[in-house]
Every structure is written in C-alpha cells, then in structure tokens.
Amino acid sequence: MVEFSVDNYNITVYVGQVPDIIDHYKKHAKFIDDKDLKNEGTEVYVIISKGFLNPDNSIIAFKSDPIGYAGFRPGLHYEKESDTLFIGAGKIVKTYRLSDTKKIFEKNHGMGFWGWTKHSNFIIQQEETDLGIFNLKGELLWETYVSPPYNFNFAGDNIILEFDDIVEKRNLLTGVRS
C-alpha cells in the first residue's frame, strides 16, 4: 500500500490486495468504478478522499496484467490545473476529473504500462508498445505504436521518437509527422 496527498486529496493505492476496510470505503463512496475487477490479473485499488476525517471517497478498482515485473508498475499523475488523475497499470489506462468524479478516458488493451511524463501542456503515456499524448484534461489526443526499447525527447512543439533505427518527429498536438 502507498498513501500520499496532493492538493486537498488523500490517495491510497493497494496493489495485489483488497483493502482490509473495503466495506467501509464502499459504504462511504460517492463514486465506484470497479467493473474491471472481472479482468484477470493483479488487483489494484485506488482510493481517493478529501481528508482523513471526511468519509466521502471514490474507489477505482481493477485487475490487470502485467504488474510487478519487467518494469511494469502502476503509475499515477495528478494534474492540478484540470483536477485530473491519470492512472496506468498493466494493460489499463484511465483518466478521471476528480472534482466531479467523471471518467474521461479508458483503455484496456495495452501491452504493459511504464509511466507518465509531463511536457508543457501535454501528458505522455508510456507503455511497452504504445506512446500516447494526452491534454491536461485527460483526453487522448493521439497514440502511436513504438517498439521497445524506445526513446523520446522534445523540440519545441514536437516529440522526437526513436525506435528500431527509426527517428520520427511528430507534432505534439496532432501527431502529424513533420
């Protein structure tokens, strides 16, 4: 379990275990997204609340693989400007606006989540074979196939992808090659 706070949210992440007090969380949840608990894989629970003494919380729970080996770990990114939480683990990528617990984006078919990176007004989703570009509101702008190992860097409004002896320069907003 990992627990941390960002702005006025407390976020607790359980990986590979059901929280001991899941019934308490469910009883006091204003929002539950647990439809992906039917998936095969490792359980991940993300519990979001606005303070220890405030019983209102949100639960985002799912099973996914691969998690826990070969560099595949759950990852979160919080974007204060839009109050958006970016979640990635195994094959699953989700984004939520926390102010009204609205799901913005969901994907359940990746090859293994690696991490999130922010650059300017963009959030980069790194997976083993996919690289996605999101805006700060959690909306997917575009996604492309990459072959591991790959590298990327930025030049102005562009991302430069390097994989399989290929170098691609793409516009961050549109994904168009230049």
RODO-2510 file (C-alpha; in nm, 4 decimals, decimal comma):
residues 178
     n   res          X          Y          Z
     1     m     0,0000     0,0000     0,0000
     2     v     0,1133     0,3525    -0,0800
     3     e    -0,0582     0,6583     0,0601
     4     f     0,0107     1,0183    -0,0328
     5     s    -0,1627     1,3528    -0,0546
     6     v    -0,1791     1,6040    -0,3342
     7     d    -0,3684     1,9320    -0,3025
     8     n    -0,6708     1,8501    -0,0870
     9     y    -0,6836     1,4791    -0,1813
    10     n    -0,5566     1,1771     0,0047
    11     i    -0,4833     0,8931    -0,2360
    12     t    -0,4231     0,5370    -0,1208
    13     v    -0,3127     0,2686    -0,3659
    14     y    -0,3350    -0,1015    -0,2856
    15     v    -0,1608    -0,3384    -0,5272
    16     g    -0,2190    -0,7124    -0,5111
    17     q    -0,4548    -0,6964    -0,2162
    18     v    -0,8068    -0,5966    -0,1287
    19     p    -0,8066    -0,3220     0,1365
    20     d    -0,8986    -0,4610     0,4804
    21     i    -1,1613    -0,1903     0,5141
    22     i    -1,3081    -0,2142     0,1627
    23     d    -1,6620    -0,2424     0,3035
    24     h    -1,6116     0,0879     0,4873
    25     y    -1,4803     0,2508     0,1704
    26     k    -1,7754     0,1210    -0,0326
    27     k    -2,0272     0,2298     0,2299
    28     h    -1,8960     0,5871     0,2136
    29     a    -1,8127     0,6055    -0,1568
    30     k    -1,9670     0,8753    -0,3717
    31     f    -1,8196     0,7077    -0,6806
    32     i    -1,7127     0,3487    -0,7540
    33     d    -1,5597     0,2231    -1,0775
    34     d    -1,4886    -0,1457    -1,0242
    35     k    -1,6196    -0,3090    -1,3423
    36     d    -1,2661    -0,4167    -1,4372
    37     l    -1,2326    -0,6352    -1,1267
    38     k    -1,3722    -0,9079    -1,3551
    39     n    -1,0456    -0,8995    -1,5547
    40     e    -0,7663    -1,1494    -1,4980
    41     g    -0,4564    -1,0246    -1,3203
    42     t    -0,3351    -0,8360    -1,0176
    43     e    -0,5820    -0,6304    -0,8168
    44     v    -0,5279    -0,2548    -0,7939
    45     y    -0,7396    -0,0287    -0,5736
    46     v    -0,7101     0,3498    -0,5857
    47     i    -0,8980     0,5180    -0,3001
    48     i    -0,9398     0,8953    -0,3227
    49     s    -1,0735     1,1067    -0,0360
    50     k    -1,0708     1,4678     0,0735
    51     g    -0,9159     1,4241     0,4131
    52     f    -0,8836     1,1502     0,6697
    53     l    -1,1938     1,2533     0,8633
    54     n    -1,4121     1,3060     0,5554
    55     p    -1,5884     0,9766     0,4851
    56     d    -1,6722     1,0624     0,1220
    57     n    -1,4377     0,8819    -0,1103
    58     s    -1,4044     0,7476    -0,4619
    59     i    -1,2936     0,3960    -0,5482
    60     i    -1,1262     0,2974    -0,8722
    61     a    -1,0592    -0,0768    -0,8692
    62     f    -0,9494    -0,3185    -1,1389
    63     k    -0,7432    -0,6258    -1,2170
    64     s    -0,4741    -0,6026    -1,4807
    65     d    -0,1543    -0,7669    -1,6004
    66     p     0,1393    -0,7398    -1,6326
    67     i     0,2052    -0,5755    -1,2968
    68     g     0,5031    -0,6211    -1,0690
    69     y     0,7706    -0,7481    -1,3066
    70     a     0,9781    -0,6366    -1,6070
    71     g     0,9370    -0,2697    -1,5119
    72     f     0,5559    -0,2769    -1,5202
    73     r     0,4332    -0,0898    -1,2136
    74     p     0,1174     0,1114    -1,1518
    75     g     0,1648     0,4821    -1,2076
    76     l    -0,0355     0,7920    -1,1211
    77     h    -0,0096     1,1518    -1,2346
    78     y    -0,2212     1,4336    -1,0910
    79     e    -0,2767     1,7467    -1,2965
    80     k    -0,3737     2,0323    -1,0651
    81     e    -0,4841     2,2739    -1,3390
    82     s    -0,7626     2,0420    -1,4563
    83     d    -0,8067     1,8391    -1,1339
    84     t    -0,7400     1,5246    -1,3380
    85     l    -0,5943     1,1958    -1,2175
    86     f    -0,4108     0,9801    -1,4728
    87     i    -0,3881     0,6089    -1,3804
    88     g    -0,1931     0,3375    -1,5568
    89     a    -0,1269    -0,0258    -1,4600
    90     g    -0,0658    -0,3306    -1,6756
    91     k    -0,2981    -0,3089    -1,9767
    92     i    -0,5222    -0,0416    -1,8241
    93     v    -0,5039     0,3358    -1,8661
    94     k    -0,7755     0,5610    -1,7187
    95     t    -0,8205     0,9314    -1,6564
    96     y    -1,0711     1,0954    -1,4201
    97     r    -1,1651     1,4502    -1,3358
    98     l    -1,1742     1,4403    -0,9565
    99     s    -1,3912     1,7475    -0,8958
   100     d    -1,6995     1,5646    -1,0251
   101     t    -1,5569     1,2077    -1,0498
   102     k    -1,6088     1,1970    -1,4243
   103     k    -1,4266     0,9284    -1,6213
   104     i    -1,2615     1,0998    -1,9173
   105     f    -1,0705     0,8160    -2,0844
   106     e    -1,0329     0,4408    -2,0538
   107     k    -0,8209     0,1850    -2,2380
   108     n    -0,7974    -0,1828    -2,1515
   109     h    -0,5722    -0,3332    -2,4188
   110     g    -0,2149    -0,2111    -2,3765
   111     m     0,0950    -0,4291    -2,3562
   112     g     0,2282    -0,3071    -2,0219
   113     f     0,2255     0,0359    -1,8592
   114     w     0,5596     0,2048    -1,7801
   115     g     0,4878     0,5620    -1,6709
   116     w     0,3637     0,9167    -1,7205
   117     t     0,5707     1,2202    -1,8227
   118     k     0,4577     1,5817    -1,8419
   119     h     0,5905     1,8208    -2,1037
   120     s     0,4436     2,1688    -2,1402
   121     n     0,0654     2,1216    -2,1812
   122     f     0,0870     1,7510    -2,2581
   123     i     0,0950     1,4277    -2,0607
   124     i     0,2838     1,1419    -2,2255
   125     q     0,1657     0,7868    -2,1580
   126     q     0,4473     0,5355    -2,1896
   127     e     0,3677     0,1706    -2,2474
   128     e     0,5788    -0,1096    -2,3855
   129     t     0,4437    -0,0746    -2,7400
   130     d     0,2242     0,2377    -2,7275
   131     l     0,3021     0,6004    -2,6673
   132     g     0,0006     0,8252    -2,6091
   133     i    -0,0286     1,2010    -2,5912
   134     f    -0,2984     1,3475    -2,3655
   135     n    -0,4006     1,7035    -2,2960
   136     l    -0,4065     1,8269    -1,9366
   137     k    -0,7794     1,7450    -1,9127
   138     g    -0,7101     1,3725    -1,9567
   139     e    -0,8298     1,3479    -2,3166
   140     l    -0,6262     1,1305    -2,5518
   141     l    -0,5066     1,3435    -2,8432
   142     w    -0,3295     1,0666    -3,0336
   143     e    -0,1418     0,7417    -2,9878
   144     t     0,1216     0,5584    -3,1870
   145     y     0,2963     0,2244    -3,1929
   146     v     0,6560     0,2126    -3,0700
   147     s     0,8897    -0,0825    -3,0407
   148     p     1,0917    -0,1287    -2,7228
   149     p     1,3414    -0,0119    -2,6374
   150     y     1,2439     0,3349    -2,7478
   151     n     1,3417     0,6864    -2,6560
   152     f     1,1781     1,0247    -2,6937
   153     n     1,2670     1,3887    -2,6430
   154     f     1,1149     1,7224    -2,7270
   155     a     1,1935     2,0031    -2,9697
   156     g     0,9537     2,2944    -2,9394
   157     d     0,6015     2,1741    -3,0251
   158     n     0,7295     1,8340    -3,1399
   159     i     0,8165     1,4997    -2,9908
   160     i     1,1026     1,3048    -3,1444
   161     l     1,0583     0,9270    -3,1193
   162     e     1,3479     0,6862    -3,1684
   163     f     1,2900     0,3106    -3,2078
   164     d     1,4005     0,0311    -3,4436
   165     d     1,6585     0,2621    -3,6041
   166     i     1,3731     0,4971    -3,6966
   167     v     1,3520     0,8616    -3,5949
   168     e     1,0090     1,0244    -3,6177
   169     k     0,9347     1,3874    -3,5471
   170     r     0,5652     1,4455    -3,4664
   171     n     0,3604     1,7449    -3,3653
   172     l     0,2584     1,7045    -3,0004
   173     l    -0,0966     1,8354    -3,0565
   174     t    -0,1864     1,6470    -3,3739
   175     g     0,0604     1,3589    -3,4056
   176     v     0,1303     1,4590    -3,7649
   177     r     0,4813     1,3694    -3,8802
   178     s     0,6999     1,6543    -3,9883
***
